[in-house]
Amino acid sequence: MKLPRGKYLGERVGAPPADEAEHFIKCPECGGWIDCRDLAAVFEHQGPLPHPEADRPQ
């Protein structure tokens, strides 16, 4: 089952982020950036390469 991106969004617990960059992590496999607030984006990076084109460095 594939989740649609942007549908399941998380909310931060605790102190607010210093800036927008704190919501993202870099995938060690493909080098793309993952918005950790978007559950679908996180799940797409759990599978084998290639990862989603939208997350790869431009």
PyMOL Python script that loads the backbone (N, CA, C, O; Angstrom):
from pymol import cmd

cmd.read_pdbstr("""\
ATOM      1  N   MET A   1       0.835  -1.176   0.000  1.00  0.00           N
ATOM      2  CA  MET A   1       0.000   0.000   0.000  1.00  0.00           C
ATOM      3  C   MET A   1       0.886   1.248   0.000  1.00  0.00           C
ATOM      4  O   MET A   1       1.847   1.334   0.764  1.00  0.00           O
ATOM      5  N   LYS A   2       0.563   2.188  -0.841  1.00  0.00           N
ATOM      6  CA  LYS A   2       1.336   3.423  -0.923  1.00  0.00           C
ATOM      7  C   LYS A   2       0.508   4.562  -0.350  1.00  0.00           C
ATOM      8  O   LYS A   2      -0.635   4.768  -0.756  1.00  0.00           O
ATOM      9  N   LEU A   3       1.078   5.296   0.588  1.00  0.00           N
ATOM     10  CA  LEU A   3       0.407   6.438   1.192  1.00  0.00           C
ATOM     11  C   LEU A   3       0.584   7.664   0.303  1.00  0.00           C
ATOM     12  O   LEU A   3       1.660   7.858  -0.263  1.00  0.00           O
ATOM     13  N   PRO A   4      -0.446   8.495   0.168  1.00  0.00           N
ATOM     14  CA  PRO A   4      -0.287   9.728  -0.596  1.00  0.00           C
ATOM     15  C   PRO A   4       0.517  10.755   0.196  1.00  0.00           C
ATOM     16  O   PRO A   4       0.295  10.944   1.392  1.00  0.00           O
ATOM     17  N   ARG A   5       1.436  11.403  -0.474  1.00  0.00           N
ATOM     18  CA  ARG A   5       2.248  12.432   0.194  1.00  0.00           C
ATOM     19  C   ARG A   5       1.397  13.617   0.588  1.00  0.00           C
ATOM     20  O   ARG A   5       0.477  14.009  -0.130  1.00  0.00           O
ATOM     21  N   GLY A   6       1.715  14.181   1.735  1.00  0.00           N
ATOM     22  CA  GLY A   6       1.031  15.367   2.207  1.00  0.00           C
ATOM     23  C   GLY A   6      -0.274  15.101   2.934  1.00  0.00           C
ATOM     24  O   GLY A   6      -0.914  16.048   3.394  1.00  0.00           O
ATOM     25  N   LYS A   7      -0.695  13.841   3.056  1.00  0.00           N
ATOM     26  CA  LYS A   7      -1.962  13.536   3.715  1.00  0.00           C
ATOM     27  C   LYS A   7      -1.796  13.304   5.218  1.00  0.00           C
ATOM     28  O   LYS A   7      -2.618  13.772   6.006  1.00  0.00           O
ATOM     29  N   TYR A   8      -0.754  12.597   5.620  1.00  0.00           N
ATOM     30  CA  TYR A   8      -0.525  12.285   7.029  1.00  0.00           C
ATOM     31  C   TYR A   8       0.657  13.104   7.525  1.00  0.00           C
ATOM     32  O   TYR A   8       1.814  12.723   7.346  1.00  0.00           O
ATOM     33  N   LEU A   9       0.350  14.227   8.147  1.00  0.00           N
ATOM     34  CA  LEU A   9       1.388  15.148   8.599  1.00  0.00           C
ATOM     35  C   LEU A   9       1.483  15.118  10.117  1.00  0.00           C
ATOM     36  O   LEU A   9       0.471  15.149  10.816  1.00  0.00           O
ATOM     37  N   GLY A  10       2.704  15.059  10.612  1.00  0.00           N
ATOM     38  CA  GLY A  10       2.928  15.030  12.048  1.00  0.00           C
ATOM     39  C   GLY A  10       3.059  16.427  12.627  1.00  0.00           C
ATOM     40  O   GLY A  10       3.261  17.406  11.908  1.00  0.00           O
ATOM     41  N   GLU A  11       2.941  16.492  13.926  1.00  0.00           N
ATOM     42  CA  GLU A  11       3.137  17.746  14.640  1.00  0.00           C
ATOM     43  C   GLU A  11       4.268  17.573  15.636  1.00  0.00           C
ATOM     44  O   GLU A  11       4.390  16.521  16.264  1.00  0.00           O
ATOM     45  N   ARG A  12       5.077  18.574  15.779  1.00  0.00           N
ATOM     46  CA  ARG A  12       6.227  18.536  16.674  1.00  0.00           C
ATOM     47  C   ARG A  12       5.769  18.580  18.137  1.00  0.00           C
ATOM     48  O   ARG A  12       4.858  19.326  18.498  1.00  0.00           O
ATOM     49  N   VAL A  13       6.412  17.778  18.951  1.00  0.00           N
ATOM     50  CA  VAL A  13       6.168  17.771  20.396  1.00  0.00           C
ATOM     51  C   VAL A  13       7.346  18.464  21.056  1.00  0.00           C
ATOM     52  O   VAL A  13       8.497  18.166  20.737  1.00  0.00           O
ATOM     53  N   GLY A  14       7.078  19.367  21.956  1.00  0.00           N
ATOM     54  CA  GLY A  14       8.156  20.083  22.641  1.00  0.00           C
ATOM     55  C   GLY A  14       8.360  21.469  22.082  1.00  0.00           C
ATOM     56  O   GLY A  14       7.445  22.078  21.528  1.00  0.00           O
ATOM     57  N   ALA A  15       9.570  21.954  22.236  1.00  0.00           N
ATOM     58  CA  ALA A  15       9.908  23.316  21.813  1.00  0.00           C
ATOM     59  C   ALA A  15       9.785  23.464  20.294  1.00  0.00           C
ATOM     60  O   ALA A  15      10.042  22.514  19.554  1.00  0.00           O
ATOM     61  N   PRO A  16       9.394  24.642  19.836  1.00  0.00           N
ATOM     62  CA  PRO A  16       9.308  24.869  18.393  1.00  0.00           C
ATOM     63  C   PRO A  16      10.699  24.829  17.753  1.00  0.00           C
ATOM     64  O   PRO A  16      11.694  25.130  18.413  1.00  0.00           O
ATOM     65  N   PRO A  17      10.770  24.457  16.473  1.00  0.00           N
ATOM     66  CA  PRO A  17      12.077  24.394  15.804  1.00  0.00           C
ATOM     67  C   PRO A  17      12.689  25.781  15.648  1.00  0.00           C
ATOM     68  O   PRO A  17      11.981  26.783  15.547  1.00  0.00           O
ATOM     69  N   ALA A  18      14.003  25.816  15.632  1.00  0.00           N
ATOM     70  CA  ALA A  18      14.708  27.080  15.428  1.00  0.00           C
ATOM     71  C   ALA A  18      14.470  27.606  14.012  1.00  0.00           C
ATOM     72  O   ALA A  18      14.385  28.816  13.804  1.00  0.00           O
ATOM     73  N   ASP A  19      14.361  26.693  13.036  1.00  0.00           N
ATOM     74  CA  ASP A  19      14.053  27.060  11.658  1.00  0.00           C
ATOM     75  C   ASP A  19      13.460  25.860  10.925  1.00  0.00           C
ATOM     76  O   ASP A  19      13.390  24.762  11.476  1.00  0.00           O
ATOM     77  N   GLU A  20      13.044  26.071   9.707  1.00  0.00           N
ATOM     78  CA  GLU A  20      12.386  25.035   8.902  1.00  0.00           C
ATOM     79  C   GLU A  20      13.302  23.831   8.652  1.00  0.00           C
ATOM     80  O   GLU A  20      12.811  22.714   8.489  1.00  0.00           O
ATOM     81  N   ALA A  21      14.586  24.033   8.621  1.00  0.00           N
ATOM     82  CA  ALA A  21      15.534  22.956   8.330  1.00  0.00           C
ATOM     83  C   ALA A  21      15.495  21.826   9.349  1.00  0.00           C
ATOM     84  O   ALA A  21      15.870  20.700   9.023  1.00  0.00           O
ATOM     85  N   GLU A  22      15.055  22.092  10.561  1.00  0.00           N
ATOM     86  CA  GLU A  22      15.009  21.049  11.583  1.00  0.00           C
ATOM     87  C   GLU A  22      13.975  19.960  11.287  1.00  0.00           C
ATOM     88  O   GLU A  22      13.973  18.923  11.950  1.00  0.00           O
ATOM     89  N   HIS A  23      13.113  20.175  10.319  1.00  0.00           N
ATOM     90  CA  HIS A  23      12.112  19.176   9.951  1.00  0.00           C
ATOM     91  C   HIS A  23      12.657  18.152   8.953  1.00  0.00           C
ATOM     92  O   HIS A  23      11.978  17.169   8.653  1.00  0.00           O
ATOM     93  N   PHE A  24      13.855  18.361   8.440  1.00  0.00           N
ATOM     94  CA  PHE A  24      14.400  17.526   7.377  1.00  0.00           C
ATOM     95  C   PHE A  24      15.626  16.747   7.838  1.00  0.00           C
ATOM     96  O   PHE A  24      16.413  17.215   8.662  1.00  0.00           O
ATOM     97  N   ILE A  25      15.766  15.535   7.280  1.00  0.00           N
ATOM     98  CA  ILE A  25      16.987  14.746   7.455  1.00  0.00           C
ATOM     99  C   ILE A  25      17.467  14.308   6.073  1.00  0.00           C
ATOM    100  O   ILE A  25      16.678  14.223   5.131  1.00  0.00           O
ATOM    101  N   LYS A  26      18.746  14.035   5.963  1.00  0.00           N
ATOM    102  CA  LYS A  26      19.319  13.593   4.696  1.00  0.00           C
ATOM    103  C   LYS A  26      19.364  12.068   4.665  1.00  0.00           C
ATOM    104  O   LYS A  26      19.857  11.438   5.600  1.00  0.00           O
ATOM    105  N   CYS A  27      18.846  11.477   3.587  1.00  0.00           N
ATOM    106  CA  CYS A  27      18.849  10.026   3.428  1.00  0.00           C
ATOM    107  C   CYS A  27      20.285   9.550   3.201  1.00  0.00           C
ATOM    108  O   CYS A  27      20.954  10.037   2.290  1.00  0.00           O
ATOM    109  N   PRO A  28      20.770   8.607   4.013  1.00  0.00           N
ATOM    110  CA  PRO A  28      22.142   8.134   3.832  1.00  0.00           C
ATOM    111  C   PRO A  28      22.330   7.300   2.567  1.00  0.00           C
ATOM    112  O   PRO A  28      23.458   7.121   2.108  1.00  0.00           O
ATOM    113  N   GLU A  29      21.251   6.795   2.007  1.00  0.00           N
ATOM    114  CA  GLU A  29      21.341   5.945   0.813  1.00  0.00           C
ATOM    115  C   GLU A  29      21.394   6.748  -0.493  1.00  0.00           C
ATOM    116  O   GLU A  29      22.267   6.525  -1.331  1.00  0.00           O
ATOM    117  N   CYS A  30      20.444   7.690  -0.656  1.00  0.00           N
ATOM    118  CA  CYS A  30      20.354   8.407  -1.936  1.00  0.00           C
ATOM    119  C   CYS A  30      20.800   9.863  -1.850  1.00  0.00           C
ATOM    120  O   CYS A  30      20.984  10.514  -2.878  1.00  0.00           O
ATOM    121  N   GLY A  31      20.977  10.383  -0.630  1.00  0.00           N
ATOM    122  CA  GLY A  31      21.402  11.768  -0.470  1.00  0.00           C
ATOM    123  C   GLY A  31      20.266  12.773  -0.560  1.00  0.00           C
ATOM    124  O   GLY A  31      20.497  13.979  -0.479  1.00  0.00           O
ATOM    125  N   GLY A  32      19.038  12.284  -0.726  1.00  0.00           N
ATOM    126  CA  GLY A  32      17.884  13.166  -0.806  1.00  0.00           C
ATOM    127  C   GLY A  32      17.462  13.656   0.574  1.00  0.00           C
ATOM    128  O   GLY A  32      17.873  13.101   1.593  1.00  0.00           O
ATOM    129  N   TRP A  33      16.643  14.696   0.597  1.00  0.00           N
ATOM    130  CA  TRP A  33      16.163  15.262   1.853  1.00  0.00           C
ATOM    131  C   TRP A  33      14.755  14.784   2.124  1.00  0.00           C
ATOM    132  O   TRP A  33      13.907  14.789   1.231  1.00  0.00           O
ATOM    133  N   ILE A  34      14.499  14.363   3.372  1.00  0.00           N
ATOM    134  CA  ILE A  34      13.210  13.813   3.764  1.00  0.00           C
ATOM    135  C   ILE A  34      12.553  14.755   4.760  1.00  0.00           C
ATOM    136  O   ILE A  34      13.150  15.117   5.774  1.00  0.00           O
ATOM    137  N   ASP A  35      11.310  15.152   4.464  1.00  0.00           N
ATOM    138  CA  ASP A  35      10.519  15.961   5.387  1.00  0.00           C
ATOM    139  C   ASP A  35       9.911  15.002   6.406  1.00  0.00           C
ATOM    140  O   ASP A  35       8.978  14.267   6.083  1.00  0.00           O
ATOM    141  N   CYS A  36      10.421  15.004   7.612  1.00  0.00           N
ATOM    142  CA  CYS A  36      10.002  14.037   8.632  1.00  0.00           C
ATOM    143  C   CYS A  36       8.589  14.281   9.138  1.00  0.00           C
ATOM    144  O   CYS A  36       8.054  13.451   9.873  1.00  0.00           O
ATOM    145  N   ARG A  37       7.977  15.384   8.770  1.00  0.00           N
ATOM    146  CA  ARG A  37       6.583  15.630   9.138  1.00  0.00           C
ATOM    147  C   ARG A  37       5.632  14.853   8.241  1.00  0.00           C
ATOM    148  O   ARG A  37       4.473  14.650   8.602  1.00  0.00           O
ATOM    149  N   ASP A  38       6.106  14.412   7.070  1.00  0.00           N
ATOM    150  CA  ASP A  38       5.273  13.723   6.087  1.00  0.00           C
ATOM    151  C   ASP A  38       5.536  12.219   6.164  1.00  0.00           C
ATOM    152  O   ASP A  38       6.577  11.745   5.709  1.00  0.00           O
ATOM    153  N   LEU A  39       4.598  11.473   6.737  1.00  0.00           N
ATOM    154  CA  LEU A  39       4.771  10.039   6.949  1.00  0.00           C
ATOM    155  C   LEU A  39       5.017   9.292   5.641  1.00  0.00           C
ATOM    156  O   LEU A  39       5.830   8.367   5.610  1.00  0.00           O
ATOM    157  N   ALA A  40       4.337   9.670   4.567  1.00  0.00           N
ATOM    158  CA  ALA A  40       4.525   9.006   3.279  1.00  0.00           C
ATOM    159  C   ALA A  40       5.955   9.179   2.772  1.00  0.00           C
ATOM    160  O   ALA A  40       6.536   8.233   2.239  1.00  0.00           O
ATOM    161  N   ALA A  41       6.526  10.364   2.928  1.00  0.00           N
ATOM    162  CA  ALA A  41       7.901  10.613   2.488  1.00  0.00           C
ATOM    163  C   ALA A  41       8.880   9.752   3.271  1.00  0.00           C
ATOM    164  O   ALA A  41       9.843   9.234   2.706  1.00  0.00           O
ATOM    165  N   VAL A  42       8.641   9.599   4.559  1.00  0.00           N
ATOM    166  CA  VAL A  42       9.508   8.763   5.394  1.00  0.00           C
ATOM    167  C   VAL A  42       9.421   7.312   4.948  1.00  0.00           C
ATOM    168  O   VAL A  42      10.448   6.654   4.782  1.00  0.00           O
ATOM    169  N   PHE A  43       8.215   6.807   4.752  1.00  0.00           N
ATOM    170  CA  PHE A  43       8.034   5.414   4.341  1.00  0.00           C
ATOM    171  C   PHE A  43       8.642   5.126   2.969  1.00  0.00           C
ATOM    172  O   PHE A  43       9.175   4.038   2.752  1.00  0.00           O
ATOM    173  N   GLU A  44       8.570   6.082   2.042  1.00  0.00           N
ATOM    174  CA  GLU A  44       9.144   5.870   0.708  1.00  0.00           C
ATOM    175  C   GLU A  44      10.657   5.668   0.771  1.00  0.00           C
ATOM    176  O   GLU A  44      11.232   5.028  -0.110  1.00  0.00           O
ATOM    177  N   HIS A  45      11.295   6.200   1.791  1.00  0.00           N
ATOM    178  CA  HIS A  45      12.743   6.057   1.926  1.00  0.00           C
ATOM    179  C   HIS A  45      13.134   4.797   2.693  1.00  0.00           C
ATOM    180  O   HIS A  45      14.323   4.553   2.898  1.00  0.00           O
ATOM    181  N   GLN A  46      12.174   4.004   3.116  1.00  0.00           N
ATOM    182  CA  GLN A  46      12.477   2.751   3.802  1.00  0.00           C
ATOM    183  C   GLN A  46      12.769   1.642   2.801  1.00  0.00           C
ATOM    184  O   GLN A  46      13.426   0.662   3.151  1.00  0.00           O
ATOM    185  N   GLY A  47      12.301   1.773   1.579  1.00  0.00           N
ATOM    186  CA  GLY A  47      12.453   0.730   0.573  1.00  0.00           C
ATOM    187  C   GLY A  47      13.797   0.788  -0.126  1.00  0.00           C
ATOM    188  O   GLY A  47      14.661   1.601   0.203  1.00  0.00           O
ATOM    189  N   PRO A  48      13.951  -0.112  -1.116  1.00  0.00           N
ATOM    190  CA  PRO A  48      15.215  -0.176  -1.859  1.00  0.00           C
ATOM    191  C   PRO A  48      15.370   1.016  -2.805  1.00  0.00           C
ATOM    192  O   PRO A  48      14.401   1.703  -3.129  1.00  0.00           O
ATOM    193  N   LEU A  49      16.601   1.242  -3.234  1.00  0.00           N
ATOM    194  CA  LEU A  49      16.877   2.292  -4.213  1.00  0.00           C
ATOM    195  C   LEU A  49      16.273   1.894  -5.548  1.00  0.00           C
ATOM    196  O   LEU A  49      16.164   0.694  -5.802  1.00  0.00           O
ATOM    197  N   PRO A  50      15.879   2.799  -6.408  1.00  0.00           N
ATOM    198  CA  PRO A  50      15.985   4.240  -6.279  1.00  0.00           C
ATOM    199  C   PRO A  50      14.857   4.807  -5.416  1.00  0.00           C
ATOM    200  O   PRO A  50      13.729   4.315  -5.437  1.00  0.00           O
ATOM    201  N   HIS A  51      15.184   5.828  -4.676  1.00  0.00           N
ATOM    202  CA  HIS A  51      14.191   6.519  -3.865  1.00  0.00           C
ATOM    203  C   HIS A  51      13.490   7.564  -4.730  1.00  0.00           C
ATOM    204  O   HIS A  51      13.907   7.800  -5.864  1.00  0.00           O
ATOM    205  N   PRO A  52      12.434   8.192  -4.217  1.00  0.00           N
ATOM    206  CA  PRO A  52      11.653   9.137  -5.034  1.00  0.00           C
ATOM    207  C   PRO A  52      12.488  10.237  -5.670  1.00  0.00           C
ATOM    208  O   PRO A  52      13.353  10.831  -5.027  1.00  0.00           O
ATOM    209  N   GLU A  53      12.219  10.491  -6.916  1.00  0.00           N
ATOM    210  CA  GLU A  53      12.934  11.517  -7.682  1.00  0.00           C
ATOM    211  C   GLU A  53      12.794  12.892  -7.036  1.00  0.00           C
ATOM    212  O   GLU A  53      13.731  13.689  -7.068  1.00  0.00           O
ATOM    213  N   ALA A  54      11.631  13.175  -6.448  1.00  0.00           N
ATOM    214  CA  ALA A  54      11.379  14.495  -5.859  1.00  0.00           C
ATOM    215  C   ALA A  54      12.305  14.805  -4.688  1.00  0.00           C
ATOM    216  O   ALA A  54      12.520  15.978  -4.379  1.00  0.00           O
ATOM    217  N   ASP A  55      12.854  13.801  -4.033  1.00  0.00           N
ATOM    218  CA  ASP A  55      13.683  14.021  -2.851  1.00  0.00           C
ATOM    219  C   ASP A  55      15.180  14.063  -3.154  1.00  0.00           C
ATOM    220  O   ASP A  55      15.982  14.401  -2.283  1.00  0.00           O
ATOM    221  N   ARG A  56      15.550  13.725  -4.370  1.00  0.00           N
ATOM    222  CA  ARG A  56      16.981  13.690  -4.704  1.00  0.00           C
ATOM    223  C   ARG A  56      17.545  15.084  -4.869  1.00  0.00           C
ATOM    224  O   ARG A  56      16.809  16.010  -5.210  1.00  0.00           O
ATOM    225  N   PRO A  57      18.836  15.254  -4.635  1.00  0.00           N
ATOM    226  CA  PRO A  57      19.448  16.575  -4.807  1.00  0.00           C
ATOM    227  C   PRO A  57      19.256  17.069  -6.240  1.00  0.00           C
ATOM    228  O   PRO A  57      19.342  16.297  -7.195  1.00  0.00           O
ATOM    229  N   GLN A  58      18.997  18.351  -6.369  1.00  0.00           N
ATOM    230  CA  GLN A  58      18.766  18.962  -7.700  1.00  0.00           C
ATOM    231  C   GLN A  58      20.068  19.341  -8.321  1.00  0.00           C
ATOM    232  O   GLN A  58      20.091  19.866  -9.434  1.00  0.00           O
TER     233      GLN A  58
END
""", "prot")
cmd.dss("prot")
cmd.show_as("cartoon", "prot")
cmd.util.cbc("prot")
cmd.orient("prot")
